[in-house]
Amino acid sequence: MLPFILRRLAQGLLVLVGVACTVFLLFNVLPGDPAALLAGQRTDLATKAAITADLGLDQPLPARLVGYLNDISPLGLHPADSAGRARYGGFALVPLGSKVLVLKTPYLRRSFQSNKDVLRILLDYFPGTMWLALAAMLIASVGGVALGVAAALRPQSWLDRVLVSTSVLGISVPSFVAAILIAVTFGFYWSHFTGLSLTGQLYETDPFTGERHLVLRNLLLPAVALGIRPLAIITQLTRSSMLDVLAQDYIRTARAKGLSRPATVLHHALRNALNPVVTAVSGWLASLMAGAFFIEYIFNWKGLGTVTLRAVENLDFPVVMGATLFVAALFVLINIVVDVLYAVLDPRVKLG
């Protein structure tokens, strides 16, 4: 198990290096002057030159790429003076002349708009995306398994045909289109019946007392909009897997021994049919965190999607680059966990 995890971590590190190089080169050939964005419209040439030197924009592109990789790496070479320690922090490992090898938190630079640390911005907005993705995955997994089992127990019936047709429609409709329809219908036209609104946050602040309180109803519409597609896929996957398992000999043997149908379905069929479903659920979690960007924008939800799209509008390149790397790292880590979990659930899978 440990060699497999270490090997996958090494492969994931190579993927992140490739993503970092691609993102850096892409945003460094785009039009725009970061120094002008930081300095403002009314500034002198000396100020712009100082900001350009501070950002390293006066260096050739290869040197800037090496410096960026050194900043985002958890293990890098940084100045040994007090200014360097204050900027990067971490633990000094090996002194190398005027520099020192440092074990540190990845430094994703600073926002052009707010001058805040990009990693701190992303960590502030990440809980909103995480709770939205988890809520959508909960709705999709519970609803998908229940609907898939119901369809598999009555194959070729009207219920089966309706569920299959509806799931095909759910797969076909893009998430942002479903989000707009759900927001307008339940958050605007029918808001006096549902009590829901177009926008809202997980935590709201009382304007009189200043206290923050949890408002779960604001999570419902964006979670449903984000969970429709995985719900449809899990429904079809559960139905197909259940039909295969219900046709096995040991299911007929259990029924022949007098075991009731609900007990056979719950204790034998469903347990063996859930392996591919669990894998799909785990894999979809990373996709939902990345796919929540437009859902958050539509519902004005405070998450990674909102801060990233605003950064794109404002040409805040460090935030966009940091968010891309952050999501890529989540994909790598979740995929490693999925592989290990799949091997734990199914003893036939070898981590070779």
Secondary structure, 3 states (H helix, E strand, C coil): CHHHHHHHHHHHHHHHHHHHHHHHHHHHCCCCCHHHHHHCCCCCHHHHHHHHHHHCCCCCHHHHHHHHHHHHCCEEEEECCHHHHHHHCCEEEEEECCEEEEECCCCCCECCCCCCEHHHHHHHHHHHHHHHHHHHHHHHHHHHHHHHHHHHHCCCCHHHHHHHHHHHHHHHCCHHHHHHHHHHHHHHHCHHHHCCCCCCCCEEECCCCCCEEECCHHHHHHHHHHHHHHHHHHHHHHHHHHHHHHCCHHHHHHHHCCCCHHHHHHHHHHHHHHHHHHHHHHHHHHHHHHHHHHHHHHHCCCCHHHHHHHHHHCCCHHHHHHHHHHHHHHHHHHHHHHHHHHHHHCCCCCCC
